[in-house]
Amino acid sequence: MSENASIAVIGGGLTGCVLFWSLQGRGHDVYLCHRPTQYAASSASMGLLSPLSGPRLAPIWQMTSTIPFSHQFYTALQKKIGEPIYQPISLKRYISDQNRKQVEKRLSMRETAPYISQLSSDCYLIHEAAMIDITSLCQYTHQYADDIGAMIDIDSLNSSDEFHSIDCRGAYMMHSEIWSGLGFRAAFGENAIIEVTHTLNAPLQSHGWTLIPIDQHQLWVGSTYRWDIDDCEQRYDTSSELEEAISQLAKKQLFDSNWTIKHIKSGIRPIIEGRLPVFGPHPYLKRQWTINGLGSKGTAWAPYVVDQFMTLFETNVCAHPKRLPKANWRNEHKKV
Ligand SMILES: Cc1cc2nc3c(=O)[nH]c(=O)nc-3n(C[C@H](O)[C@H](O)[C@H](O)COP(=O)(O)OP(=O)(O)OC[C@H]3O[C@@H](n4cnc5c(N)ncnc54)[C@H](O)[C@@H]3O)c2cc1C
C-alpha cells in the first residue's frame, strides 16, 4: 500500500467494525462508510462463537489460531469500549445417534480434545465458546466513528482516488459490478425471540438449533438456512420452518410448551463458494480490497481474518493464498 494513504472501510457490520478498530489501533487514517440495510447479517446474528461446529462437531477453519485470537480480541475491545459485548461460555451440545461415533473420536484427537468433554451419552460440553453482542459492538463502533469525525458518506469517495477502499458489505457485495467475480452463495437466515414461562440456565445446541437464554422469560431460537438467495434487496417472507422447529424443541422439553414468538430477526449470511473467508486486493483494480465470506462463523473468524488482512495490506505477505479474491474469482468474470 502507498504510505499514509487514507482508508475507507465500506460496511459497518461485524467485519467492517472489527477492521475499523484494528486499523485505528495500528495508527492508520481510517474512515467508516456505513449504510443500514434490511438484511445485514450482523443485525440478525445470535453472536455465538464456537470452535466446533456442524452435526459432527468439526473444528472450524484455522481453529487453533482463530479461537485464541478472537477471545483475546473481544476481551481487549470490551476493555477499550467499556461495554459488555463478550461473555465466555461452555456450550452444551446434544448429539444425534448417527453422529455419536464421530463425535466420540473428537475426545481423543489432539486437535479437538482440549475443546470438548462428555456430559452423558448424547450430551457434550464445548469449551472456549463465547457469546458476542454484535449489535452493541456495531452500534458503539458507529457512534465512536461519528464522534471522532471518521464516519463518512460513501458518495463522497467517488471523486477521490486517494483512498484505499476495503469493501466489507457482506452479501450486499453480490450486487457490486466490480466484485461479482466472487462466487457468492449467500444464505438467508431467521431466528426468533420467544417468550417462555421458564428459560434455560445456559446456551445449548440440539438437533441443529441453537437456544440462548436472554433473561428469565425470553429465549433466542435459531437459525434457519435458505440457499436460493441472489438478491439482497428483495423482500423475504418468514418461513414456517422456525415455528415448526420451536414446537418440536418444546416437545423435547427443552423449554415449556407455553411459548409465544415475540420477534423474528432475519439476515443474509455472506457466503462465498467453498464456505471460507476471502480477503485481499481486487484481482484487477488498484486500491480496491475486500474481506468477505464469513458465513455463519463471523464471530470466530472476523478478528483473525482481519489480522491476516492487515498483514497482507501492510507488508504484502499472505499466509493463506487460497483465501485471496484472485484465487476465488470465477472464470467468466476474468475482466471487469
Ligand atoms: C440469522 C443469523 C444468525 C447468525 N448467527 C450467528 C452466530 O450465532 N454466530 C456467528 O458467528 N455468526 C452468526 N451469523 C453470521 C454472522 O452474522 C456473520 O458472519 C457476520 O455478521 C458477517 O458480518 P459482515 O460484516 O461480513 O456482514 P454484514 O453483517 O452483512 O455487514 C455488511 C454491512 O454492510 C452494510 N452495507 C450494505 N450496503 C452498503 C452500502 N452501499 N454502503 C455502506 N454500507 C453498506 C450493511 O448495512 C451491513 O451492516 C448469523 C447470521 C444470521 C443471518
The ligand as a Tripos MOL2 file, in Angstrom:
@<TRIPOS>MOLECULE
LIG
   53    58     1     0     0
SMALL
NO_CHARGES

@<TRIPOS>ATOM
      1 C1        -29.9260  -15.4940   11.3570 C.3       1 LIG1
      2 C2        -28.4280  -15.4440   11.5120 C.ar      1 LIG1
      3 C3        -27.8400  -15.9570   12.6580 C.ar      1 LIG1
      4 C4        -26.4440  -15.9350   12.8000 C.ar      1 LIG1
      5 N1        -25.8880  -16.4340   13.9480 N.ar      1 LIG1
      6 C5        -24.5350  -16.4200   14.0750 C.ar      1 LIG1
      7 C6        -23.9080  -16.8990   15.2600 C.ar      1 LIG1
      8 O1        -24.5610  -17.3120   16.2200 O.2       1 LIG1
      9 N2        -22.5320  -16.8700   15.3190 N.ar      1 LIG1
     10 C7        -21.7650  -16.4000   14.2800 C.ar      1 LIG1
     11 O2        -20.5280  -16.4010   14.3790 O.2       1 LIG1
     12 N3        -22.3320  -15.9270   13.1650 N.ar      1 LIG1
     13 C8        -23.6870  -15.9230   13.0480 C.ar      1 LIG1
     14 N4        -24.2600  -15.4380   11.9230 N.ar      1 LIG1
     15 C9        -23.3470  -14.9540   10.8610 C.3       1 LIG1
     16 C10       -22.7890  -13.5740   11.1970 C.3       1 LIG1
     17 O3        -23.8590  -12.7360   11.4300 O.3       1 LIG1
     18 C11       -21.9320  -13.1060   10.0250 C.3       1 LIG1
     19 O4        -20.8280  -13.9510    9.8290 O.3       1 LIG1
     20 C12       -21.3890  -11.6980   10.2470 C.3       1 LIG1
     21 O5        -22.3580  -10.8750   10.8040 O.3       1 LIG1
     22 C13       -20.9260  -11.1290    8.9210 C.3       1 LIG1
     23 O6        -20.5970   -9.7900    9.1050 O.3       1 LIG1
     24 P1        -20.2240   -8.8760    7.8670 P.3       1 LIG1
     25 O7        -19.8650   -7.5520    8.4580 O.co2     1 LIG1
     26 O8        -19.2450   -9.5630    6.9930 O.co2     1 LIG1
     27 O9        -21.5810   -8.7670    7.0190 O.3       1 LIG1
     28 P2        -22.9020   -7.9190    7.3690 P.3       1 LIG1
     29 O10       -23.2490   -8.0580    8.7860 O.co2     1 LIG1
     30 O11       -23.9580   -8.3030    6.3680 O.co2     1 LIG1
     31 O12       -22.4420   -6.4540    7.1680 O.3       1 LIG1
     32 C14       -22.4520   -5.7640    5.9410 C.3       1 LIG1
     33 C15       -22.7800   -4.3330    6.2630 C.3       1 LIG1
     34 O13       -22.6800   -3.5200    5.0960 O.3       1 LIG1
     35 C16       -23.7140   -2.5650    5.1310 C.3       1 LIG1
     36 N5        -23.9480   -2.0850    3.7600 N.ar      1 LIG1
     37 C17       -24.6040   -2.6940    2.7560 C.ar      1 LIG1
     38 N6        -24.5940   -1.9180    1.6560 N.ar      1 LIG1
     39 C18       -23.9000   -0.8030    1.9790 C.ar      1 LIG1
     40 C19       -23.5270    0.3860    1.2660 C.ar      1 LIG1
     41 N7        -23.8810    0.5840   -0.0190 N.pl3     1 LIG1
     42 N8        -22.8000    1.3330    1.9060 N.ar      1 LIG1
     43 C20       -22.4150    1.1620    3.1760 C.ar      1 LIG1
     44 N9        -22.7420    0.0630    3.9150 N.ar      1 LIG1
     45 C21       -23.4760   -0.8910    3.3150 C.ar      1 LIG1
     46 C22       -24.9030   -3.3380    5.6980 C.3       1 LIG1
     47 O14       -25.8880   -2.4940    6.2410 O.3       1 LIG1
     48 C23       -24.2140   -4.1760    6.7710 C.3       1 LIG1
     49 O15       -24.2040   -3.5260    8.0180 O.3       1 LIG1
     50 C24       -25.6370  -15.4070   11.7670 C.ar      1 LIG1
     51 C25       -26.2290  -14.8710   10.6290 C.ar      1 LIG1
     52 C26       -27.6110  -14.8730   10.5010 C.ar      1 LIG1
     53 C27       -28.2350  -14.2780    9.2800 C.3       1 LIG1
@<TRIPOS>BOND
     1     1     2 1
     2     2     3 ar
     3     2    52 ar
     4     3     4 ar
     5     4     5 ar
     6     4    50 ar
     7     5     6 ar
     8     6     7 ar
     9     6    13 1
    10     7     8 2
    11     7     9 ar
    12     9    10 ar
    13    10    11 2
    14    10    12 ar
    15    12    13 ar
    16    13    14 ar
    17    14    15 1
    18    14    50 ar
    19    15    16 1
    20    16    17 1
    21    16    18 1
    22    18    19 1
    23    18    20 1
    24    20    21 1
    25    20    22 1
    26    22    23 1
    27    23    24 1
    28    24    25 2
    29    24    26 1
    30    24    27 1
    31    27    28 1
    32    28    29 2
    33    28    30 1
    34    28    31 1
    35    31    32 1
    36    32    33 1
    37    33    34 1
    38    33    48 1
    39    34    35 1
    40    35    36 1
    41    35    46 1
    42    36    37 ar
    43    36    45 ar
    44    37    38 ar
    45    38    39 ar
    46    39    40 ar
    47    39    45 ar
    48    40    41 1
    49    40    42 ar
    50    42    43 ar
    51    43    44 ar
    52    44    45 ar
    53    46    47 1
    54    46    48 1
    55    48    49 1
    56    50    51 ar
    57    51    52 ar
    58    52    53 1
@<TRIPOS>SUBSTRUCTURE
     1 LIG1         1 GROUP 0 **** ****
